[in-house]
Amino acid sequence: MNTGAYEVGKQIRLVVEKLVSGGDGMSRLPDGRVIFIPGALPREELLVRITENRRDFARAQVVQVLSPSPLRGEPKCPYYTLCGGCDLQHVRDEQQPVIKRQIFLDTMIRTGSIDVERLGDGFSFISGQMWEYRTRAKFHVDPRRNTVGFLGRNSSQVVDIVRCPILDPRLNHLLDSRRAHWLEHPEMPAPPKRKKRFQRPGHPSVQAVVTDDGAVTGRHTGVQTIRTEKLGEKTFSLDAEVFFQSNQRMFSRLMDTELASLQGAKAMDLFSGVGTFAAFLQDRFDTITAVERDPGCLQFAREHLDQRHVTFYEDSVEHWVQGKGAFGMDLIVVDPPRTGLPPTVIDIMLSWKPEKVLYVSCNPVTLARDLKIITGRGYSIRTLHAYDFYPQTTHMEAAALLVRDFIV
C-alpha cells in the first residue's frame, strides 16, 4: 500500500460518507483506507488537507466546503472554532438529533452487533432543550494571559469566554461576577488520584455547579432538587467537586423513563455516586446495596438516603464484587465511567443471576461492547434509549434494560 501518496500536508478532494462516533466525517481514500475529517457532514464534497497518515487510516482538516450539506448551519457561539467544548454547532439544531440517532444506531451494530431497530417501540432517541441546559462547568484560569474560560480545541491554552450559550444562565452569571477574583486568586486543582506519567501541570481551575439557590464552586455545599413527572422529586446535597449529572431536565426524563416500571425486593446500585438512582429506587425496593469508591460522594449519599433500607460500601466496584455471592437480586443498576464495565465485573455480576440489569452509559461504544457480552450470557435487551444530554456536542447518554431470558 502506497501510503506515501497521501503524506501530511497534501490536499485532496473527497465526498463524506457518514458521521461516526465522536462526530468526525468519514470518507475513503482511493487506496481504500478510511479518512476522518472533523467538522464534515454526510454527502459533502470537500477539499481537505491530510494531517495524519497511518497504515490503516488517515485524518484531515477541512480546507474548503465545495458542496455543503443541507444539514450545515451557522454556529451560534463566536468561540466555536477555538473552544474545545462543542463539536456539533455546525449542524442545524433540528438536525442534530437525527444525526446523533444514526451515529448511535451505527455504533450499536458495528461494535455490538445489535440491530437496535428490531426493538421496535423498545428503542427511542430522546432529545430536549438545545441551549442553556448545562448545570455543571469547569472554568480554567490563566493569570499570565488574563484569560478565564475553557481549554481550546486540541490545545491546553485557555480560550477567554465572556458567555457560553450552552451554560445555564446562573453559571454565566457566576463567570461574569467572579472572573476578576479568580484571576487575582487562582487555585490549582487537586492532584489526580492516579497520576499519569509525563503529565503536564494544568491551569488553575474552578469547578462549579448549579443548585436551587444559585451556582456554587469547589467544596461549597448546596442542594439540587430533581423533579420528575412519575417518580416525584428528590433533593440532593452536593458540592461542585463530586459528580452529578449536568443536564437536570434530561436526567429527570431518564429517571422517569427507566425507573418508573421497576420494583421488587432487592436492588443493587453499582458506581452509585451520590446515590441518585438509589434515592428514587428506595421507595420501590425493600433493600438497596450501594457501592461507590469516592468517600465524598458517599458522604452526601448518606445524607439523603434512608439508611434503614440502604447499605453503603466505600470501595471500587472491581474490588468489592470479588468473592461476593449477591444472589436473589431483582435489579442491578450499573452506571460505569466511559471505559465501561471491566470484564471481571460482568462475569461476577451475571453469575449472581439478577432478574434485571439497568445499564446506564455515557459512552455508546463501550455500552455496545458490554451489551454484546451480556446478551451472549442469557440476557435480552428489553428497552434501549439514547438521550441527547449534550446538544451541540456528539456526546450522549444511553440506558439499556436487560432481562434474564426466562423472564417474561
MIKOL-927012 format. One record per residue (C-alpha): chain; x, y, z. Coordinates in pm, 1 decimal, padded with zeros to 6 digits. Each point is the difference from the previous one (the first is absolute). Layout:
<vose:A, u:X, v:Y, w:Z>
...
END
This chain:
<vose:A, u:00000.0, v:00000.0, w:00000.0>
<vose:A, u:00146.4, v:00330.6, w:-00105.3>
<vose:A, u:-00089.3, v:00218.3, w:00298.8>
<vose:A, u:00264.4, v:00249.9, w:-00110.4>
<vose:A, u:-00233.1, v:00125.3, w:-00272.5>
<vose:A, u:-00200.4, v:00169.0, w:00277.3>
<vose:A, u:00272.9, v:00148.9, w:00215.7>
<vose:A, u:-00080.9, v:00258.1, w:00266.2>
<vose:A, u:-00073.3, v:00336.7, w:-00158.2>
<vose:A, u:-00134.5, v:-00135.9, w:-00328.0>
<vose:A, u:-00337.6, v:00142.5, w:-00111.4>
<vose:A, u:-00262.1, v:-00221.6, w:-00163.3>
<vose:A, u:-00370.1, v:00012.3, w:-00092.2>
<vose:A, u:-00238.9, v:-00256.6, w:00140.7>
<vose:A, u:-00366.3, v:-00065.0, w:00085.5>
<vose:A, u:-00105.1, v:-00080.2, w:00357.8>
<vose:A, u:-00190.3, v:-00326.1, w:00054.1>
<vose:A, u:-00130.7, v:00042.3, w:00353.1>
<vose:A, u:00074.3, v:00115.3, w:00355.0>
<vose:A, u:00153.4, v:-00244.8, w:00245.7>
<vose:A, u:00012.8, v:-00017.9, w:00377.5>
<vose:A, u:00181.7, v:00311.5, w:00118.4>
<vose:A, u:-00155.1, v:00213.5, w:-00274.2>
<vose:A, u:00266.9, v:-00020.0, w:-00270.2>
<vose:A, u:-00102.8, v:-00033.8, w:-00360.5>
<vose:A, u:00121.3, v:-00321.4, w:-00161.0>
<vose:A, u:00108.8, v:-00041.7, w:-00360.8>
<vose:A, u:00237.1, v:-00229.2, w:-00189.1>
<vose:A, u:00325.0, v:00064.2, w:-00176.1>
<vose:A, u:00053.2, v:-00145.5, w:-00347.9>
<vose:A, u:00221.3, v:-00267.9, w:00158.7>
<vose:A, u:-00297.9, v:-00121.4, w:00205.7>
<vose:A, u:00099.3, v:00133.1, w:00342.1>
<vose:A, u:-00252.6, v:00192.6, w:00206.2>
<vose:A, u:00069.4, v:00364.9, w:00070.2>
<vose:A, u:-00154.6, v:00200.1, w:00284.9>
<vose:A, u:-00080.3, v:00370.9, w:-00034.6>
<vose:A, u:-00122.1, v:00210.5, w:00296.0>
<vose:A, u:-00272.2, v:00249.1, w:-00091.0>
<vose:A, u:-00108.1, v:-00189.7, w:-00313.4>
<vose:A, u:-00356.4, v:-00109.2, w:-00073.4>
<vose:A, u:-00149.9, v:-00287.9, w:-00201.4>
<vose:A, u:00000.7, v:00033.4, w:-00380.1>
<vose:A, u:00207.7, v:00318.7, w:00002.6>
<vose:A, u:00272.3, v:00044.9, w:-00259.9>
<vose:A, u:00307.2, v:00144.0, w:00168.5>
<vose:A, u:00351.2, v:00115.1, w:-00064.0>
<vose:A, u:00201.3, v:-00131.8, w:00294.3>
<vose:A, u:00360.7, v:00002.6, w:00119.3>
<vose:A, u:00151.7, v:-00321.7, w:00137.7>
<vose:A, u:00104.2, v:00043.8, w:00365.6>
<vose:A, u:00077.9, v:-00362.9, w:00090.0>
<vose:A, u:00096.0, v:-00289.3, w:-00225.9>
<vose:A, u:00008.2, v:-00348.9, w:00147.4>
<vose:A, u:00004.5, v:-00346.3, w:-00144.7>
<vose:A, u:-00367.4, v:-00070.9, w:00075.0>
<vose:A, u:-00158.4, v:00346.1, w:-00008.1>
<vose:A, u:00062.3, v:00369.1, w:-00046.4>
<vose:A, u:-00130.0, v:00328.7, w:00140.9>
<vose:A, u:-00054.5, v:00333.7, w:-00167.7>
<vose:A, u:-00131.5, v:00350.1, w:00059.4>
<vose:A, u:-00245.8, v:00187.0, w:-00217.3>
<vose:A, u:00156.6, v:00259.6, w:-00227.5>
<vose:A, u:-00315.3, v:00083.7, w:-00195.7>
<vose:A, u:-00357.2, v:-00127.3, w:-00014.8>
<vose:A, u:-00057.3, v:-00037.9, w:-00375.2>
<vose:A, u:-00356.3, v:-00131.2, w:00023.3>
<vose:A, u:-00163.1, v:00059.5, w:00342.6>
<vose:A, u:-00247.0, v:-00236.0, w:00162.0>
<vose:A, u:-00357.1, v:00122.0, w:00064.8>
<vose:A, u:00072.1, v:-00100.5, w:00361.4>
<vose:A, u:00262.9, v:00271.5, w:00034.9>
<vose:A, u:-00086.4, v:00304.8, w:00210.5>
<vose:A, u:00169.2, v:00307.0, w:00139.8>
<vose:A, u:00160.5, v:-00047.4, w:00344.2>
<vose:A, u:-00170.2, v:00211.8, w:00264.3>
<vose:A, u:00307.9, v:00035.8, w:00219.2>
<vose:A, u:00279.8, v:00239.2, w:-00107.0>
<vose:A, u:00256.5, v:-00228.1, w:00167.7>
<vose:A, u:-00105.8, v:-00316.8, w:-00184.6>
<vose:A, u:00310.2, v:-00038.9, w:-00215.6>
<vose:A, u:00229.4, v:00068.9, w:00297.3>
<vose:A, u:-00163.3, v:-00161.2, w:00304.1>
<vose:A, u:00021.7, v:-00373.9, w:00057.9>
<vose:A, u:-00339.9, v:-00028.4, w:00167.8>
<vose:A, u:-00231.2, v:-00044.6, w:-00300.3>
<vose:A, u:00049.9, v:-00191.6, w:-00323.3>
<vose:A, u:-00344.1, v:-00001.2, w:-00167.9>
<vose:A, u:-00108.3, v:00362.9, w:-00023.2>
<vose:A, u:00058.7, v:-00008.2, w:-00376.9>
<vose:A, u:-00313.4, v:-00219.0, w:-00021.2>
<vose:A, u:-00342.6, v:00164.9, w:00006.0>
<vose:A, u:-00176.6, v:-00047.8, w:00333.6>
<vose:A, u:-00292.4, v:-00200.0, w:-00138.0>
<vose:A, u:00235.8, v:-00238.6, w:-00181.1>
<vose:A, u:00230.2, v:-00079.8, w:00291.5>
<vose:A, u:-00231.1, v:-00265.5, w:00153.8>
<vose:A, u:-00034.8, v:-00164.5, w:-00342.5>
<vose:A, u:00376.6, v:-00020.4, w:-00044.4>
<vose:A, u:00068.5, v:-00115.8, w:00355.6>
<vose:A, u:-00269.9, v:-00265.8, w:-00021.2>
<vose:A, u:00166.9, v:-00143.0, w:-00309.2>
<vose:A, u:00343.6, v:00010.5, w:00163.8>
<vose:A, u:-00146.8, v:-00194.1, w:00293.1>
<vose:A, u:-00161.3, v:-00261.4, w:-00226.4>
<vose:A, u:00322.1, v:-00042.6, w:-00198.6>
<vose:A, u:00205.0, v:-00038.4, w:00319.7>
<vose:A, u:-00232.5, v:-00267.5, w:00137.4>
<vose:A, u:00013.1, v:-00210.1, w:-00316.7>
<vose:A, u:00372.4, v:00050.6, w:-00071.6>
<vose:A, u:00132.6, v:-00054.8, w:00353.9>
<vose:A, u:-00268.2, v:-00214.0, w:00158.9>
<vose:A, u:-00169.4, v:-00174.4, w:-00296.2>
<vose:A, u:-00324.2, v:00138.4, w:00145.6>
<vose:A, u:-00273.2, v:00088.3, w:-00249.3>
<vose:A, u:-00175.2, v:00257.9, w:00217.3>
<vose:A, u:-00287.5, v:00054.4, w:-00241.6>
<vose:A, u:-00114.8, v:-00358.3, w:00064.2>
<vose:A, u:-00102.5, v:00118.5, w:00346.2>
<vose:A, u:-00283.5, v:00199.2, w:-00159.4>
<vose:A, u:-00166.1, v:00213.8, w:00267.4>
<vose:A, u:00266.2, v:-00119.9, w:00243.0>
<vose:A, u:00244.0, v:00248.3, w:-00153.1>
<vose:A, u:-00019.3, v:00377.2, w:-00008.8>
<vose:A, u:00229.5, v:00298.9, w:-00035.0>
<vose:A, u:-00104.8, v:00267.9, w:00247.2>
<vose:A, u:00101.9, v:00361.8, w:-00051.0>
<vose:A, u:-00076.4, v:00323.2, w:00181.8>
<vose:A, u:00112.5, v:00358.6, w:00049.8>
<vose:A, u:00280.5, v:00096.2, w:-00239.0>
<vose:A, u:00150.9, v:00298.7, w:00186.1>
<vose:A, u:00055.6, v:00120.4, w:00357.6>
<vose:A, u:-00036.6, v:-00353.4, w:00134.7>
<vose:A, u:00333.8, v:-00076.7, w:00165.8>
<vose:A, u:00002.1, v:00027.7, w:00380.2>
<vose:A, u:00363.4, v:-00098.2, w:00064.0>
<vose:A, u:00318.6, v:00160.0, w:-00129.0>
<vose:A, u:00374.1, v:00003.1, w:00055.4>
<vose:A, u:00144.3, v:00346.6, w:-00060.9>
<vose:A, u:00373.5, v:00020.1, w:-00069.5>
<vose:A, u:00202.3, v:00303.1, w:00106.6>
<vose:A, u:00322.4, v:00128.7, w:-00156.2>
<vose:A, u:00117.6, v:00308.4, w:00196.0>
<vose:A, u:00298.6, v:00051.1, w:-00231.0>
<vose:A, u:-00224.0, v:00048.0, w:-00302.2>
<vose:A, u:-00283.1, v:00155.0, w:00203.7>
<vose:A, u:-00243.1, v:-00258.9, w:-00132.3>
<vose:A, u:-00285.5, v:-00195.7, w:00159.8>
<vose:A, u:-00198.5, v:-00258.7, w:-00191.9>
<vose:A, u:00044.2, v:-00344.0, w:-00153.5>
<vose:A, u:00290.6, v:-00185.7, w:-00154.0>
<vose:A, u:00045.3, v:00044.9, w:-00372.5>
<vose:A, u:-00075.7, v:-00259.6, w:-00263.0>
<vose:A, u:00293.3, v:-00245.2, w:00003.3>
<vose:A, u:00187.4, v:00249.0, w:00215.7>
<vose:A, u:00096.0, v:00063.8, w:00361.4>
<vose:A, u:-00041.7, v:00376.7, w:-00036.5>
<vose:A, u:-00292.8, v:00169.1, w:00171.5>
<vose:A, u:-00250.3, v:00161.5, w:-00236.8>
<vose:A, u:-00135.2, v:00315.1, w:00162.7>
<vose:A, u:-00379.8, v:-00032.0, w:00020.7>
<vose:A, u:-00238.3, v:00284.1, w:00077.1>
<vose:A, u:-00315.5, v:-00209.3, w:-00028.5>
<vose:A, u:-00060.2, v:-00363.7, w:-00094.4>
<vose:A, u:-00339.8, v:-00061.5, w:-00168.2>
<vose:A, u:-00035.6, v:-00359.6, w:00121.9>
<vose:A, u:00048.0, v:00091.7, w:00367.1>
<vose:A, u:-00287.2, v:00055.0, w:00237.6>
<vose:A, u:-00029.9, v:00381.5, w:00042.6>
<vose:A, u:00097.9, v:-00034.3, w:00365.6>
<vose:A, u:00340.7, v:-00135.1, w:-00102.1>
<vose:A, u:00049.2, v:00284.8, w:-00246.8>
<vose:A, u:-00085.6, v:00244.0, w:00278.7>
<vose:A, u:00258.0, v:-00170.0, w:00222.0>
<vose:A, u:00262.1, v:00024.2, w:-00275.3>
<vose:A, u:-00066.4, v:00371.5, w:-00039.9>
<vose:A, u:-00013.6, v:00086.9, w:00369.6>
<vose:A, u:00300.6, v:-00206.1, w:00114.6>
<vose:A, u:00237.2, v:00044.9, w:-00294.4>
<vose:A, u:00210.8, v:00273.3, w:00162.6>
<vose:A, u:00021.9, v:-00190.4, w:00329.7>
<vose:A, u:00111.8, v:-00322.1, w:-00169.6>
<vose:A, u:00271.8, v:00184.2, w:-00190.6>
<vose:A, u:00128.8, v:00163.9, w:00319.1>
<vose:A, u:-00028.4, v:-00314.3, w:00215.0>
<vose:A, u:00043.3, v:-00302.5, w:-00225.9>
<vose:A, u:-00021.4, v:-00341.1, w:00163.8>
<vose:A, u:00177.9, v:-00302.2, w:-00140.2>
<vose:A, u:-00219.0, v:-00311.3, w:-00032.7>
<vose:A, u:00056.5, v:-00290.8, w:00234.8>
<vose:A, u:00252.5, v:-00253.3, w:-00135.3>
<vose:A, u:-00161.6, v:-00296.0, w:-00179.5>
<vose:A, u:-00049.3, v:-00319.9, w:00196.9>
<vose:A, u:00195.1, v:-00187.7, w:-00265.9>
<vose:A, u:00289.4, v:00206.0, w:-00125.4>
<vose:A, u:00088.0, v:-00065.8, w:-00361.8>
<vose:A, u:00358.8, v:-00018.6, w:-00117.6>
<vose:A, u:00128.6, v:00316.7, w:-00164.2>
<vose:A, u:-00317.5, v:00183.9, w:00101.5>
<vose:A, u:00033.2, v:00375.1, w:-00052.3>
<vose:A, u:-00105.0, v:00232.5, w:00278.3>
<vose:A, u:-00345.4, v:00140.8, w:-00074.8>
<vose:A, u:-00142.5, v:00347.4, w:00027.0>
<vose:A, u:-00175.1, v:00114.0, w:00315.8>
<vose:A, u:-00366.0, v:-00093.9, w:-00030.4>
<vose:A, u:-00335.5, v:00047.5, w:00168.4>
<vose:A, u:-00267.9, v:-00267.9, w:00015.9>
<vose:A, u:-00351.8, v:00144.4, w:00009.2>
<vose:A, u:-00348.9, v:-00149.3, w:00024.4>
<vose:A, u:-00349.9, v:00147.9, w:00002.8>
<vose:A, u:-00203.4, v:-00054.0, w:00316.6>
<vose:A, u:-00349.9, v:00106.6, w:00101.1>
<vose:A, u:00140.1, v:00327.2, w:00137.5>
<vose:A, u:00244.4, v:00077.9, w:-00281.8>
<vose:A, u:00341.7, v:-00124.2, w:-00108.8>
<vose:A, u:00261.2, v:-00115.2, w:00252.0>
<vose:A, u:00367.6, v:-00079.1, w:-00047.9>
<vose:A, u:00248.6, v:-00245.5, w:00145.9>
<vose:A, u:-00090.8, v:-00146.7, w:00337.2>
<vose:A, u:-00279.1, v:00247.8, w:00068.5>
<vose:A, u:-00311.3, v:-00210.2, w:00053.7>
<vose:A, u:-00348.5, v:00046.8, w:-00136.1>
<vose:A, u:-00307.7, v:-00202.0, w:-00087.1>
<vose:A, u:-00141.2, v:-00089.1, w:-00339.5>
<vose:A, u:-00357.3, v:-00120.3, w:-00039.7>
<vose:A, u:-00076.0, v:-00246.5, w:-00277.8>
<vose:A, u:-00367.4, v:00012.3, w:-00096.4>
<vose:A, u:-00156.9, v:-00278.1, w:-00205.3>
<vose:A, u:-00354.2, v:-00049.6, w:-00127.4>
<vose:A, u:-00043.0, v:-00363.0, w:00108.1>
<vose:A, u:00234.4, v:-00044.1, w:00295.3>
<vose:A, u:-00050.8, v:00329.1, w:00180.1>
<vose:A, u:00297.8, v:00203.7, w:00114.2>
<vose:A, u:00312.0, v:-00053.6, w:00206.5>
<vose:A, u:00245.8, v:00250.4, w:00143.3>
<vose:A, u:00370.8, v:-00075.7, w:-00009.9>
<vose:A, u:00280.4, v:00153.7, w:00201.2>
<vose:A, u:00318.5, v:00054.0, w:-00199.8>
<vose:A, u:00294.8, v:00222.7, w:-00075.0>
<vose:A, u:00171.4, v:00073.1, w:-00329.0>
<vose:A, u:00277.4, v:-00254.6, w:00057.3>
<vose:A, u:-00221.6, v:-00311.8, w:-00008.7>
<vose:A, u:-00150.4, v:-00136.9, w:-00318.2>
<vose:A, u:-00360.7, v:00091.9, w:-00072.0>
<vose:A, u:-00182.7, v:-00000.8, w:-00331.2>
<vose:A, u:00033.2, v:00329.3, w:-00186.2>
<vose:A, u:-00336.1, v:00012.5, w:-00177.8>
<vose:A, u:-00276.3, v:00002.5, w:00259.9>
<vose:A, u:-00293.1, v:-00010.6, w:-00242.0>
<vose:A, u:00130.5, v:-00294.2, w:-00199.4>
<vose:A, u:00102.3, v:-00184.5, w:00314.3>
<vose:A, u:-00355.9, v:00031.7, w:00131.0>
<vose:A, u:-00128.8, v:-00151.8, w:-00324.2>
<vose:A, u:00249.4, v:-00285.0, w:00027.5>
<vose:A, u:-00108.5, v:-00077.9, w:00355.8>
<vose:A, u:-00368.9, v:-00004.2, w:-00095.9>
<vose:A, u:00059.6, v:-00210.1, w:-00311.2>
<vose:A, u:00232.0, v:-00255.7, w:00156.4>
<vose:A, u:-00118.2, v:-00035.6, w:00361.7>
<vose:A, u:-00377.1, v:00047.3, w:00001.0>
<vose:A, u:-00076.5, v:-00364.7, w:-00080.6>
<vose:A, u:00263.4, v:-00155.3, w:00228.7>
<vose:A, u:-00078.0, v:-00139.2, w:00343.5>
<vose:A, u:00078.3, v:-00302.4, w:00212.9>
<vose:A, u:00169.8, v:-00118.4, w:00317.1>
<vose:A, u:00375.9, v:00036.7, w:-00052.2>
<vose:A, u:00194.4, v:00245.0, w:-00218.1>
<vose:A, u:00366.4, v:00088.4, w:-00039.7>
<vose:A, u:00146.1, v:00333.2, w:-00116.5>
<vose:A, u:00359.1, v:-00038.9, w:-00123.1>
<vose:A, u:00207.7, v:00313.4, w:-00066.9>
<vose:A, u:-00268.4, v:00170.9, w:00208.2>
<vose:A, u:00155.4, v:00347.9, w:00029.3>
<vose:A, u:-00208.0, v:00220.4, w:00230.4>
<vose:A, u:-00275.6, v:-00260.7, w:-00016.5>
<vose:A, u:-00223.7, v:00157.1, w:-00262.0>
<vose:A, u:-00146.6, v:-00325.2, w:-00130.8>
<vose:A, u:-00020.3, v:-00149.0, w:00348.7>
<vose:A, u:-00194.7, v:00304.5, w:00120.4>
<vose:A, u:-00280.3, v:-00063.5, w:-00248.6>
<vose:A, u:00017.5, v:-00379.1, w:00032.2>
<vose:A, u:-00017.9, v:-00008.5, w:00380.8>
<vose:A, u:-00374.2, v:00062.5, w:-00018.9>
<vose:A, u:-00043.2, v:-00292.1, w:-00242.1>
<vose:A, u:00226.6, v:-00269.2, w:00151.5>
<vose:A, u:00023.9, v:-00139.9, w:00353.1>
<vose:A, u:00380.5, v:00007.4, w:00020.6>
<vose:A, u:00274.3, v:00161.1, w:-00207.9>
<vose:A, u:00375.6, v:-00059.8, w:-00004.2>
<vose:A, u:00203.5, v:00302.4, w:-00115.8>
<vose:A, u:00368.9, v:-00024.3, w:-00096.4>
<vose:A, u:00215.2, v:00308.6, w:-00066.3>
<vose:A, u:00374.8, v:00057.0, w:00030.6>
<vose:A, u:-00009.4, v:00380.4, w:00054.6>
<vose:A, u:-00043.8, v:00079.7, w:00371.5>
<vose:A, u:-00122.3, v:00349.8, w:-00085.9>
<vose:A, u:-00285.3, v:-00142.7, w:-00205.2>
<vose:A, u:-00096.7, v:-00247.2, w:00271.0>
<vose:A, u:00003.9, v:00273.8, w:00262.9>
<vose:A, u:-00271.4, v:00181.7, w:-00193.7>
<vose:A, u:-00185.3, v:-00323.5, w:-00077.8>
<vose:A, u:-00038.2, v:-00075.4, w:00369.1>
<vose:A, u:-00166.7, v:00338.3, w:00051.1>
<vose:A, u:-00294.1, v:-00063.5, w:-00228.2>
<vose:A, u:-00041.7, v:-00379.2, w:-00006.6>
<vose:A, u:-00194.8, v:-00199.7, w:00257.3>
<vose:A, u:00270.8, v:-00200.1, w:00173.0>
<vose:A, u:-00259.8, v:-00242.2, w:00136.5>
<vose:A, u:-00041.8, v:-00131.9, w:-00354.6>
<vose:A, u:00329.7, v:00089.8, w:-00168.8>
<vose:A, u:00335.8, v:-00162.6, w:00080.5>
<vose:A, u:00310.0, v:00193.3, w:-00110.9>
<vose:A, u:00340.3, v:-00134.6, w:-00098.8>
<vose:A, u:00296.2, v:00232.0, w:-00059.9>
<vose:A, u:00203.7, v:-00195.4, w:-00250.2>
<vose:A, u:00071.9, v:-00032.3, w:-00368.5>
<vose:A, u:-00254.9, v:-00220.5, w:-00172.9>
<vose:A, u:00279.6, v:-00209.9, w:-00151.9>
<vose:A, u:00133.4, v:-00084.3, w:00348.1>
<vose:A, u:-00331.0, v:-00020.3, w:00184.7>
<vose:A, u:-00159.3, v:-00264.8, w:-00223.8>
<vose:A, u:00288.8, v:-00244.4, w:00055.3>
<vose:A, u:-00122.6, v:-00299.8, w:00196.3>
<vose:A, u:-00352.5, v:00136.4, w:00042.5>
<vose:A, u:-00304.8, v:-00224.1, w:-00039.8>
<vose:A, u:-00273.1, v:00259.2, w:-00045.7>
<vose:A, u:-00270.6, v:-00234.4, w:-00119.8>
<vose:A, u:-00370.4, v:00077.2, w:-00009.7>
<vose:A, u:00034.0, v:00351.6, w:-00141.2>
<vose:A, u:-00307.7, v:00128.4, w:-00179.5>
<vose:A, u:00196.9, v:00286.4, w:-00153.7>
<vose:A, u:00361.8, v:00108.4, w:-00039.2>
<vose:A, u:00064.5, v:00354.4, w:-00121.8>
<vose:A, u:00342.3, v:00072.8, w:-00147.5>
<vose:A, u:00114.4, v:00349.2, w:-00100.5>
<vose:A, u:00371.1, v:-00046.0, w:-00077.8>
<vose:A, u:00250.8, v:00256.8, w:-00129.1>
<vose:A, u:00066.2, v:00043.0, w:-00372.5>
<vose:A, u:00222.1, v:-00308.8, w:-00003.4>
<vose:A, u:-00303.2, v:-00219.1, w:00068.5>
<vose:A, u:-00019.1, v:-00310.7, w:00216.9>
<vose:A, u:00317.3, v:-00198.5, w:00067.0>
<vose:A, u:-00038.4, v:-00360.9, w:-00124.0>
<vose:A, u:00041.3, v:-00138.1, w:00352.6>
<vose:A, u:-00292.0, v:00212.3, w:00122.1>
<vose:A, u:-00221.0, v:-00128.0, w:-00282.2>
<vose:A, u:00097.1, v:-00360.5, w:00074.4>
<vose:A, u:-00068.5, v:00021.3, w:00371.9>
<vose:A, u:-00316.4, v:00210.9, w:-00035.4>
<vose:A, u:-00157.6, v:-00244.0, w:-00245.8>
<vose:A, u:00098.4, v:-00298.3, w:00215.3>
<vose:A, u:-00242.4, v:00140.1, w:00261.4>
<vose:A, u:-00283.3, v:-00037.4, w:-00255.5>
<vose:A, u:-00180.4, v:00328.0, w:00070.5>
<vose:A, u:-00345.5, v:00014.9, w:-00155.4>
<vose:A, u:00066.3, v:00338.2, w:-00160.8>
<vose:A, u:00300.8, v:00219.6, w:-00075.1>
<vose:A, u:-00032.7, v:00371.7, w:-00072.4>
<vose:A, u:00316.1, v:00116.7, w:-00176.1>
<vose:A, u:00039.1, v:00380.0, w:-00015.4>
<vose:A, u:00283.8, v:00119.2, w:-00221.6>
<vose:A, u:00174.8, v:00319.2, w:-00109.7>
<vose:A, u:00184.2, v:-00176.2, w:-00284.1>
<vose:A, u:-00195.9, v:-00185.9, w:-00272.2>
<vose:A, u:00315.2, v:-00183.0, w:-00115.3>
<vose:A, u:00073.7, v:-00170.7, w:00332.0>
<vose:A, u:-00373.7, v:-00048.8, w:00058.4>
<vose:A, u:-00028.8, v:-00190.8, w:-00329.1>
<vose:A, u:00308.1, v:-00206.8, w:00086.1>
<vose:A, u:-00139.1, v:-00096.6, w:00340.3>
<vose:A, u:-00353.6, v:-00064.8, w:-00125.2>
<vose:A, u:00140.3, v:-00247.1, w:-00250.8>
<vose:A, u:00158.1, v:-00192.4, w:00287.9>
<vose:A, u:-00306.0, v:00015.8, w:00227.6>
<vose:A, u:-00245.8, v:-00104.2, w:-00271.4>
<vose:A, u:00223.3, v:-00298.4, w:-00071.2>
<vose:A, u:-00034.6, v:-00114.0, w:00361.8>
<vose:A, u:-00375.3, v:-00061.6, w:00026.7>
<vose:A, u:-00139.4, v:00354.7, w:00000.5>
<vose:A, u:-00211.6, v:00187.9, w:-00253.0>
<vose:A, u:-00039.5, v:00372.2, w:-00055.3>
<vose:A, u:-00351.3, v:00104.5, w:00100.4>
<vose:A, u:00045.3, v:00372.9, w:-00066.0>
<vose:A, u:00282.5, v:00220.1, w:-00124.3>
<vose:A, u:-00028.3, v:00379.4, w:00010.3>
<vose:A, u:00251.4, v:00260.5, w:-00112.3>
<vose:A, u:-00016.1, v:00344.9, w:00159.6>
<vose:A, u:00131.9, v:00322.3, w:-00151.9>
<vose:A, u:00139.7, v:00130.6, w:00328.4>
<vose:A, u:00253.6, v:00222.9, w:-00173.1>
<vose:A, u:-00135.5, v:00182.5, w:-00306.6>
<vose:A, u:00260.0, v:00180.9, w:-00213.4>
<vose:A, u:00238.6, v:-00287.8, w:00078.6>
<vose:A, u:00020.8, v:-00359.9, w:-00119.1>
<vose:A, u:-00021.7, v:-00133.8, w:00355.8>
<vose:A, u:-00312.4, v:-00181.1, w:00110.9>
<vose:A, u:-00127.4, v:-00221.8, w:00279.6>
<vose:A, u:-00181.5, v:-00330.3, w:-00038.2>
<vose:A, u:-00177.1, v:-00254.3, w:00217.8>
<vose:A, u:-00069.4, v:-00366.8, w:-00071.9>
<vose:A, u:-00232.9, v:-00221.4, w:00202.7>
<vose:A, u:00097.6, v:-00365.9, w:-00025.1>
<vose:A, u:-00203.4, v:-00293.3, w:00129.5>
<vose:A, u:00087.7, v:-00364.9, w:00054.2>
<vose:A, u:-00129.3, v:-00197.8, w:-00293.2>
<vose:A, u:-00251.1, v:-00200.9, w:00198.5>
<vose:A, u:-00160.8, v:00317.7, w:00139.4>
<vose:A, u:-00314.4, v:00086.6, w:-00195.5>
END
